[in-house]
Amino acid sequence: MPYDLDKIDMRVLNAPAARAGEALARLDERIARSPIRDGFFQRQNFADAIASLWVDGELVHLEDIVLHDVRLDIRTPTHELTIAHSILRARRQIFAHPPDWALSAAGIARLRGRGVLGDEPVPARSDLARSVGADDLALDDDSHGDDFAEIDAVLARSTAVLNGSAIPRPADARDPLVYDADWDEDERLEQWRMVLHETGGLSPALRGAILLDAWSAIEVLQHRTELGRQLVASLLRRDGTTPSHLPALNVGLRSVRREQRHSRSRMTRLLALLEAFTAAAELGMKEHHRILLARQQLERQASAKRTNSNLSRLVDLVVARPVVSANLIAKELGVTPQGARHLVAQLPLREMTGRGRFRAWGLL
């Protein structure tokens, strides 16, 4: 069913939209000149991925996604953890591209997992075939060309997964037990893009709220409801409200009551979304100030040590990651796990897990 904009009273939404846009712009201006800019970005990505699962009714622990991101899992990854990590990779991919990429046809296709692998060149022949001489292999290219093509395709897909890229998935290859054959995602996506075009004259915050509500009302994708929130965050970045960062909208949505977010009244839903945008900016500002203050305290502790100490590098790592483990510190700083635990003992970090083994630490 098409999303009707004529039923929305814009006069009621203008003031909340202005407050939301002002709060987001103020946070973006603060982050653009912040000494912890990169670390704050990484932390926001983790927080938004976890909050996105929370909004959809799932729970992922912070230390699990941090360790999974660096391939240091302490347990078998769950389905929810895999989804959270895909959101984390999507945010990084969106921010790594130009602001208008995510909302383009190629960007949406790539984020949906239907893009073409164009970033990494596909080798003409596998590394094994190139490393061995043609005389040693004594293979006929005509008879074994298909075999090499299949090997190259497998290698390309494996490289794409390791690099966080999307894997092309033909629509006709979908499992009918998982996907509804009558669910035309392309048609629904085109309806959403029509709303995107029709709201071009509105303020970015109001436009983002309407587009996010339209994404849920149209039900564009069967199994990627969280993608709409990332596209709206990309829209705010593209239209100039947050040019320096990708806002963590899910963090704000988590602070709004579910009854408001899923109300039958469209105006109630839109007001709740604008309230979530404002909350995301306010919570982001508080988190930024907290991290900045903690970093100053840790730097004072590290400055009293010798100049060649790894403590200053550990401070930067703790600022950039919500939690760190001994193995993660050892991997990033090039020390032993025992040396990592010795470094942690010299800083006022909080143990986050309460466990005796597989412990992790974070800022106070």
Secondary structure, DSSP 8 states (H G I E B T S, - for coil): ----GGG--HHHHHHHHHHHHHHHHHHHHHHHT-TTHHHHHHHHHHHHHHHHHHHTT----HHHHHHHHTT--SS---HHHHHHHHHHHHHHHHHHS-TTSTTSHHHHHHHHT-----SS---SS-HHHHHS-HHHH---HHHHHHHHHHHHHHHHHHHHHHTT------GGGS-TTTS-TT--HHHHHHHHHHHHHHTTTS-HHHHHHHHHHHHHHHT--SS-TTHHHHHHHHHHHHTTSSTTS---HHHHHHTS-HHHHT-S-HHHHHHHHHHHHHHHHHHHHHHHHHHHHHHHHHHHHHHTS-TT-SHHHHHHHHHHSS-EEHHHHHHHHT--HHHHHHHHHTS--EESS--SSS-EEE--
